[in-house]
């Protein structure tokens, strides 16, 4: 969908909803009550979903930070081992060259 088509979509949805209300078999009061109930239930659902998503996002962030710390520690350990091996190789080379 193009960016500039979205307002037309909303306009069409609004017009369609209005026409549907005109041809509905129930009285307007019942329809408005049902719409209000559905809107409130949807708002509650969205609030609950948002809280759940935030909680899950927080948990995932904590897990990611833990993995990042462990990875950083592993990299540092490997770096220290490589540096020690390079230094040992350098000393062995100097021993051979100076002998």
Secondary structure, DSSP 8 states (H G I E B T S, - for coil): --GGGHHHHHHHHHHHHHHHHHT-SS-HHHHHHHHHHHHHHHHHHHHHHHHHHHHHHHHHHHHHHHHHHHHHHHHHHHHHHHHHHHHHHHHHHHHHHH-
